[in-house]
Amino acid sequence: MHGYMGKILHVDLSNSELSEIQTQPYAEKYLGGRGLASRLYWEKVTPDVKAFDPENRLLFMTGPLLATGAQGAARMSVSGKSPMAYPEGYCYGSLGGYFPADLKRSGWDGIVIDGRAEKPVYLLINNDGVEIRDASWLWGQSAYKVQELLQQEHGDKIRFVTTGIAGEKLVRTAIIFASQEGAVTAGFGAVMASKNLKAIAVRGTRSPTVADPARLKELNRYTLKIRNTVSLAVTPRLGATNHGHVLEQVHSSDALVESRLELPVLAEGPFGGGQDAVMRSEAARNLALQKGDIQATGLQKPEAPGGPGSPHRDGALSVLPCPGYHAGWDRQCASGPGSGSPVYPPLPWNSHSSCYQ
């Protein structure tokens, strides 16, 4: 099966057991790492499971383009029930850095983590070899110190994900930190620590196969051509919209959105068609949401806490837009009636997560 290594690592920390899940039955029905992770989550985790329960699953999943040499394919999906969502619900985050590609090169398309270890442990993955090791020497250390210690133990080329002291203390906004300063939000650092899993260290030396290497090279050349055609300046504020890549300039003003978009119409090349109009509309909508103008997005604003339009069944919360969050329009903040502020602070501009109840 091209694009995948063919197997997913299943780790049962409660019983210290390792097993394999075949990728193909899932990859044939579900799209990319996010699709596989979502299916594997819903197979196991019931609605009554809490984020810090051993029964919650933490999933690291790659897609078919990662590690193939495809331009821009460098990220993986991290999923599970989030303690940062209110009420707690399924979330996914996008993790970059060196770790995703090395996990794929080690022979695994992803990792599914169940249970809770009796004491702090970390996973060591060296190609097909997988070990659950004692992590007492890493517990209590910051994320940067864990990086230093893992490199001292396993060499400078080891790639990793870890949680810091905030995760160990089950701070609900704790991140997972990765090689090359990658990070994923949604409180998954706390979920990781709740399982007594301090880190995952990986080293991989292989690559997935590609069905048509010549066409992939052609696509890469075309991608670079587009990149060289458009000059984009993306500020942290625009990066938070997750659509900053389609904006060349946004003017600061009290107006909703004043933007000048200069994108090539993709009339030729592997994809064809004029996709720029779709991207323009989507970018404008997300910027409107980020600025708090619900009406301009075309979305329905809740009439009152628990009233029509509110997604919360208990009627106790209203919904407000979240400045600073990944502003896909599925991302909103929960606030107490009349509080006027989000329950949780805004995420870093380069973070990415989305939650669903």
N, C-alpha and C positions, 0 to 999 in steps of 0.2 A: 504494500500500500504506500504510494508516494506521498511525501510530505509528513508522514508520521513514522515513528519508530516501532509502533505496533503494540505497545503495552504501557499500562499505567501502574505506578507503584501504590499499593494499598498498605498502609501502616496502621496496625491496631496497637496503640500504645498501652492499653489496659492489660493486654496479654503478651506484649512484646513480640507480636507476630508480624511477619512480612509476607505479602502475597502479590500476585499480578492480576490485573484486570485487562482484558483484551480491548484494545482501542477500536478496532474496526466496527463492531456492532453499534457503537455509539457514533462514530464519525460518519457512518453512512446515513444517519438520521438527523444529527444535530451539528450546527455550524460552528466551527472554530472552538477555541478554548473555552469561551464563555458558554457556548451551547453544551459542550460535554460536561462542564462543571455544574451547570444548572440541573441537567438530568441526573447526574450522580448525587447531587445534594437532595433533590426531591425524592429519590428512591429510598432514602434512609431517614431523613430528619422530619419528624412530625411537628405539627403546629405548637404542641405543648412544650417542646424542647426549648430551653433557654440558651442564650449565647455562651454562657460559661459551663453548661452541662457537658459531661463527657460525651453525650450522644450527639452533640453538635459536630458537624463535619467542617474541617478546614481543607480547602481544595486549592492546589496550585496547578493550573492547566495551561498548556500551550496550544497554539493553532497550527495549521498545516504549512504556513509560510515561514515560521520561525526557523532559523538556522539553515535555511535553504540558499541564502544569498540574495533573497528578494529585498529590494530597497525598502527601508522603513519598517520592516517586520522585525521588531526587537522586543516586543512586550508580551506579557502573559496575563491571564486572568487569575485573580485570587478571590475566592468566594466562600461564603458561609453565612450563618446567622450573626448579624451585627449587634453588639451591645451599644453602639452609638446611635442606632435608629431608635425612634420612640413612636409606637411600641416596637420592640425588637422584631426584626424581620430579615429576610434574605437580602444580601448585598453582594455586589461584585466590585472589585477594584482592578486597576490596571498597573502592573509592576514592570518597570524597565530595568536598565542596567545590564550587567554581565550574566546575572544568575539565570534568566529564562533560557538563553541560548545554550548555556552549558548544561542545564538540566536536560534539554532535548538531546544534546550531543552525548550525554552519558547513557543514552539508550531508553529514556523514559519520556513519555508524552505528558506526564503530569504526576502529581502525588495527591492521594486521598488520605487524610489523617483522621482517624477515629480514636475515641477513648481518652484516657488520662494516665500518664505514667505515674508510678508510685513515688519516684524521685526525679529531679531534673535530668533530662537527657537531651542529646542532639543527634541528628541523623548525619551519617557520613556516607556519601554516595560517590563511588569511583567507578565510572562506567557501570557495568551490571552489578558490581559489588555494593551491597548496602548493609550498614551496621547501625544498630541503636547503641549509642555510647553514653557513658556517664558524663553529665555536664555540671557537676558540682563545682568544678573549677571555673566555669563560665557564669554561673548563677550569681546575681548581685552586681554584675558588671554592666557598664553602659554599652550601647550598641557599637560605638567606636572602639572601645576596649576589646569587645568580642572580636571585632575584625582583626585587631592587632594580634590577639591570642591565637585565633584560628590560623592566621598566616604564619605565625611562629611554629605552630604544631604541624601544619600540612603544606606549607610552602606559599609563596606569593601568588601563585596562579589559582589558588582555591577560590571558588565563588560561594557566596553565602546569602542567607536571609536570617535575621535575628530579631528579637524583641529586647528592648532595654529595660531599665528599672521601672519605668512607668507601666510597662506591660506586666511585669512581675507583680506590681501592686494592683493590677486589674483596673487601671485607669481606663475608662470607657472610650477615650479618644486615642489610646496608644497605637502607634503605627508599627508596621513591619518595616525594618530597615534592611537594605540590600547592598551588594557590591556596587561600586560606582555611584554611591549615594542615591540609589533607587529607593522608593518608598511607596507604600500602599496604605490607604486610610481605612475608614469604617470600623476602627477599633480592633482590627485583626491582630495587632500586637498583643492585646490583652487576651484574645481568644487563644492565641498560640501559647502564651504563658499559663493560661488556665489548664492546659493539657500537660503542663510541666515540660513543654518542648521549648528549649532555649534557642536553638538554631538548627538550620539545615546547611550543611557544607557539601559542595558538589564539585566534581572535576570530570569533564567529558571530552572525548577526543574524536568522536565520530560525527557523521552528518546524515540526515535523512536523504533519501533518493528523490530525484525530480523527474517527472514524466518527460519533459522536453527542455533540456538545459539551454538549447539554442534560443528557444522562444523566451525563456526567462531572461537571458542576457539582453534580448531585444527589448523586453519590457523594462528592464533596468535602465537601458540607454534612454528610452523614451521618458522614464520618470525623471532622470537627471536633466533631460532637455527641458521639461516643464519647470523644474526647480530653477534652472538657470534663466528661465524666461521671466519669472516673477520675483520681484524683490519685496520681501515681507519683513516688516519690523513688528515683532510680537512682544508687547509689554506683559509684565506679570498679570495685570488686570485683564488683558485680553486672553491670556493663557487660561485663566480660570473658566472661560466660556467653553473650552475644549473645541472652539472653532476659530481660534486666533490665526490658524494657518491660512484662512481664506481672506484675511483682512490686510490691506496695505496701510490704511491709515484710519484712525478714529479720532475725530475732533472733540476736545473737551468743551462741553457746554451744558446748559440746563435742558437742552432739547433731548428727546428720547435717544435717538441714534443719528449721528451724522457721519456717514462713512463713505469712503471712496474705494471701491473694489475694482481691481484691475486683474482679471483672471483670463487666461487663454480659453477660448471656446474649443473644446476637444472634438474637432470635426474629423480629425485623422488620428491614426494610431490604434493600439490594441482595443480600446474601449469605444471610441467614436461617440458622437452625440454631444450636445451642449449641456453639460452638467453644471455649468457655473451659475445659472439662474437658481437652481435648487440650493446650491451652497450659499448664495447671497441671501435668500429668504431665510434659511435656517440660521445663518449667522446673526442676522438682524433680530430674529425672534429670541435667540439666546441672550444677546446683549440687552434686549428689553427686559427679559426676566431678571438678569443680573442687576439691573438698575431699579427693579421693583415695580415696573409698569406692567401689571398683569393684563390690562385692557389691550395694550399694543401687541401682546403675544397671541391674542385670540383664544387664550385659555380662560376657563371659568373660575372666577374667584369665589371662595366660599362666602356665603351670605352671612353666616354667623357660626361661632363655635358649635360643631356638631350638627349644623344645619345642612340644607341642600348643597351639594358640591364638596362637602367634607369627606375625605377618605377614611376618617377614623370612626370605627363602629361605636366606640363608647361615648361619642359626643362630647368628650372632655377637652378637645383640643381644636384650635383653629390652625390654619396653614398659612405660612408666610414665605415669600421668596427668600432665598439665602444668598446674600452677597458674599462672594468669596468661595462658594462651593463650586464643584464641577457643575456647571449650569445647564446640563441637559434638562429639558423641561420636565423630566420625571423627578428631578431632585428638589425637594422642598424641606423647610424646617418646621418642626412642631413647636408651638409656643402655648403657654398657658393663657387662658382668656384674659385679655387686657394687658398682657405682659409687655407686648411691643418689641420683644427681642427673642432671638432663637434660644432654645434650650442649650445647644452646644455652640462653641465658638466657631467662626469660619475656619475652613481648612486652608493649609498652605496653597498658594496659587498653582503649584505644580503637582498637587495631589489629584487623585481621580478615583471617585467611587460613586456608585449609585445604589439606592436601596428600594425595595419594594415590600409593601405590606399586602 
